[in-house]
Amino acid sequence: MRILLGITGGIAAYKATGLIRAFQDLGHAVEVLPTENALRFVGKTTLEAISGKNIDIDMYSDVAQVRHVEIGQQADLIVIAPATASFLSRLATGLADDLLTNAILASRAPVVVCPAMHTEMWENSATQSNVRVLQDRGIRVMSPAVGRLTGADSGAGRMPEVQDIVRYALMGELNGKTVMVTAGGTREPIDAVRFIGNHSSGRMGIEIAKTLRDAGAQVLLIAANLDATPNGMEVIHVSSVDELEQAMNREVDAVVMAAAVSDYRVEDPFAGKLSRSEGIELKLIPTKDLIAQYSSTHPGVFTIAFALAANIESLEQIAKTKLIDKGVQLVVGNSTKALGSEVTDVILVDSQGSQSAAGSKRAIAELITQRIIDHFRQ
Ligand SMILES: Cc1cc2nc3c(=O)[nH]c(=O)nc-3n(C[C@H](O)[C@H](O)[C@H](O)COP(=O)(O)O)c2cc1C
């Protein structure tokens, strides 16, 4: 792959030399393009010697080649590390005032940005709003690491380790894939103001949506009764099972059904508001099995269902049964203890066998994302 490595003028610019080596060691051709300010932090001689290529950052030299277009069009992947606050702002507004920003605008290659700066600069609302703009445009922004900064202070803003950047940048293996993720819990109306709901926080589905986005997928998040949703993805808000069914009517490459979907709904919801009385009887009827329905009507789509059981011991058997009954490719079994919690114990069951895992919902989301990547690699 041809990687265009943009380096901007932050204190971590010297670390980009390690990045050139690491990409080259993996067999990639690296074109290095520092900004003028980056060259105040790391020498052109060093970058030329390590990359094995001459570096000319003058926008107006060799004009006959129209170099910014040539460089942009030749890149298969663009990585900017470190990315300064100033650079994020320029990229967010499309300001093309040097060779690097022009080459990025002239390219259709996926872009990965690795911001590095002081914590205050990183947390500044101007920087965060630029990050959101970039993510909404499909640019992958790697979160900076927490640790020692330029001076004696430490906090969020440090450039991540070279190997972490390499892994993140090359993880864009889901580029070109569309993945639908459902998250949250459905609500079935009893009357105009009341509903039957559940305790799902939506956290697991949101973490999965974020890791899929970070792996380069185009994510469609169907959010059942969730207020806060992540940037950088299409979001459809729904409430009931019926609305969820309608929203799921989309052609995608993979589906992760992480939403807690009601198994029952009230047969005849009351049109107005019920008032206190002697008591009423509600007739509950089963809802449609949406993931089973989706997998049978979309046989080519990689579908993942979730199974929830109070008893962790019986989870594997329940997950195995669901794998067959629902016709899906993977079932993630988790216990009711996971509801609303930051951590979870899961068992992943597919036709090859079972894998147990425990950890933060982010870590489990990465595991599930890896299964999707593995599927498309085959
Ligand atoms: C010693 C020093 C360290 C700096 N480190 C950073 C940094 O880590 N991140 C950042 O966003 N800006 C940093 N700056 C400010 C940038 O150099 C400045 O915003 C510059 O205009 C960035 O230019 P560029 O984005 O075109 O490369 C630093 C400045 C100095 C003098």
Ligand as a Chemical Component Dictionary entry (heavy atoms), coordinates in Angstrom:
data_LIG
# 
_chem_comp.id                   LIG 
_chem_comp.type                 NON-POLYMER 
_chem_comp.pdbx_formal_charge   0 
_chem_comp.three_letter_code    LIG 
# 
loop_
_chem_comp_atom.comp_id 
_chem_comp_atom.atom_id 
_chem_comp_atom.alt_atom_id 
_chem_comp_atom.type_symbol 
_chem_comp_atom.charge 
_chem_comp_atom.model_Cartn_x 
_chem_comp_atom.model_Cartn_y 
_chem_comp_atom.model_Cartn_z 
_chem_comp_atom.pdbx_ordinal 
LIG C1  C1  C 0 7.785  23.949 21.548 1  
LIG C2  C2  C 0 6.473  23.889 20.864 2  
LIG C3  C3  C 0 5.735  22.752 20.912 3  
LIG C4  C4  C 0 4.492  22.671 20.276 4  
LIG N1  N1  N 0 3.782  21.515 20.367 5  
LIG C5  C5  C 0 2.563  21.452 19.822 6  
LIG C6  C6  C 0 1.810  20.254 19.933 7  
LIG O1  O1  O 0 2.268  19.265 20.499 8  
LIG N2  N2  N 0 0.574  20.232 19.374 9  
LIG C7  C7  C 0 0.047  21.315 18.749 10 
LIG O2  O2  O 0 -1.109 21.230 18.308 11 
LIG N3  N3  N 0 0.757  22.454 18.592 12 
LIG C8  C8  C 0 1.997  22.548 19.117 13 
LIG N4  N4  N 0 2.716  23.709 18.973 14 
LIG C9  C9  C 0 2.143  24.823 18.198 15 
LIG C10 C10 C 0 2.312  24.569 16.676 16 
LIG O3  O3  O 0 3.702  24.483 16.378 17 
LIG C11 C11 C 0 1.673  25.721 15.889 18 
LIG O4  O4  O 0 0.257  25.706 16.095 19 
LIG C12 C12 C 0 1.961  25.639 14.415 20 
LIG O5  O5  O 0 1.334  26.711 13.758 21 
LIG C13 C13 C 0 1.494  24.315 13.793 22 
LIG O6  O6  O 0 1.802  24.333 12.419 23 
LIG P1  P1  P 0 1.348  23.189 11.399 24 
LIG O7  O7  O 0 0.023  22.688 11.875 25 
LIG O8  O8  O 0 1.282  23.852 10.089 26 
LIG O9  O9  O 0 2.406  22.152 11.390 27 
LIG C14 C14 C 0 3.985  23.793 19.577 28 
LIG C15 C15 C 0 4.756  24.942 19.503 29 
LIG C16 C16 C 0 5.983  25.010 20.132 30 
LIG C17 C17 C 0 6.794  26.264 20.030 31 
# 
loop_
_chem_comp_bond.comp_id 
_chem_comp_bond.atom_id_1 
_chem_comp_bond.atom_id_2 
_chem_comp_bond.value_order 
_chem_comp_bond.pdbx_ordinal 
LIG C1  C2  SING 1  
LIG C2  C3  SING 2  
LIG C2  C16 DOUB 3  
LIG C3  C4  DOUB 4  
LIG C4  N1  SING 5  
LIG C4  C14 SING 6  
LIG N1  C5  DOUB 7  
LIG C5  C6  SING 8  
LIG C5  C8  SING 9  
LIG C6  O1  DOUB 10 
LIG C6  N2  SING 11 
LIG N2  C7  SING 12 
LIG C7  O2  DOUB 13 
LIG C7  N3  SING 14 
LIG N3  C8  DOUB 15 
LIG C8  N4  SING 16 
LIG N4  C9  SING 17 
LIG N4  C14 SING 18 
LIG C9  C10 SING 19 
LIG C10 O3  SING 20 
LIG C10 C11 SING 21 
LIG C11 O4  SING 22 
LIG C11 C12 SING 23 
LIG C12 O5  SING 24 
LIG C12 C13 SING 25 
LIG C13 O6  SING 26 
LIG O6  P1  SING 27 
LIG P1  O7  DOUB 28 
LIG P1  O8  SING 29 
LIG P1  O9  SING 30 
LIG C14 C15 DOUB 31 
LIG C15 C16 SING 32 
LIG C16 C17 SING 33 
# 
